[in-house]
Amino acid sequence: MDTSSFLVIEKAPHYESGDIISLDKVNMVFGRESTHWKPDITFNNVFVSRKHFSISFAANAFYIKDLHSKHGTSVNGKILEPNTPVKLATNDKISFAKDLVIMSFSLRDFEETCELIPINLEELENKSKHPRLDPLKQNLILKNNCYALTEKEYKFMEILLQKKRFVPKDELTHYVWSERYTSKSIDSMVSSEEVNALIYRLRKKIPSTITIETIRGKGYELRT
């Protein structure tokens, strides 16, 4: 199977333009996550069906198939017939969810891809490896996977991702536990036990590739 083929996000909720989705399985289902179902690639939007469409690899080619989705799937502006595979070609535009999601398909040959698509592939691949935050849903997103966070977990990750450097303990606690401080506050209003408990919960939730480094008594730094 050719693992160099991928989709490039042009626009989509909770994704950034230029994000890439690698087509690294023989069959991949795209859809909306529910309590008892998780597709290979998730787009959580009301206009996306649980099983919206699939992209499969067969006979040295990629095929897209609409899975009887409620609002349909289009390729180059043409609505697909449900359950009917259509062969994909380089630069085909896939759109669905009432055009809230638009992606382009890149096929196989790496040199051909570089000529046809005016993007920096190395830059896009590196970009997809870095975590980002969804402020609406309070999620951490990494490699198309979402990790739900509490309000304080979100604020903890937010300040570390924003600063991109070592953050002193006082600065972090003021940001995460802002409701405990007033203009007259001088001493820390947050115990080390509370901070450590929050970090413990975060480390259990987020991928192991994201490391929260603690400099004892001084502060924190995020490594990805």
Secondary structure, DSSP 4 states (H G I P E B T S, - for coil): --TT-EEEEEE-TTS-TT-EEE--SSEEEEE--BTTB--SEE---TTS-SS-EEEEEETTEEEEEE-S-SS-EEETTEEPPTT--EE--TTPEEEETTTTEEEEEE-S-HHHHHHHS-S-HHHHHHHHTS-EEETTTTEEEETTEEEE--HHHHHHHHHHHHH-S-EEHHHHHHHHTGGG--TT--S--S-HHHHHHHHHHHHHHS-TTSEEEEETTTEEEEE-
